[in-house]
Amino acid sequence: MADCRREESEDVQEGMATYFEKCAELVRQYADVIEQRYARPALALWIRSFKEKPITMTFIAILSILSILPVLSFVGVSIFVISSIVFLAAVSAIAACLVTESIIVSIGICTLCSLVLVAVLATVFFLSVYSVLRFLLLVRSSGRSGLKEWAMETRQHLLPVRGVEEEERPDGPDVATQHHISDYASQTDD
């Protein structure tokens, strides 16, 4: 297993080395093209111009050297300003999204709380209407006994009913004290 991993890592390293060599060769080719087509002819032109017009070329050389710093400063400041504007725009967009989402979530929470309140009130209203109508129907059909019937019915609906499991389950202390004495134990006491 270790040999297999070692072989895989060697294959990966060989592949990466080959890829690096190909990339390095490509860079060398481009560098050669730039050197042959642009740099050498520009340098030859520069040397020939210095021989033909030394004062003008000296002025251009000094101007070029002196203007490098302001040009680089301008480029650097421009890049800084553009990146700052992009950064501020991104931060502003994110902040606007967060504020908008917070407002929407707040509205949603308020709406849900209002709906809970409406549901509670509607439930109480409908239960009250049902209870009153049921009371009226029972009193009308059964007279005074309808009042007892309505009270029992309302208790059954509103109060939780004990299940059969709760009624049959013995309480805690009684379980510990309840035990059966076998016939053998009663005979040994004599």
Order of alpha helices (4+ residues) and beta strands (2+ residues): alpha-alpha-alpha-alpha-alpha-alpha-alpha
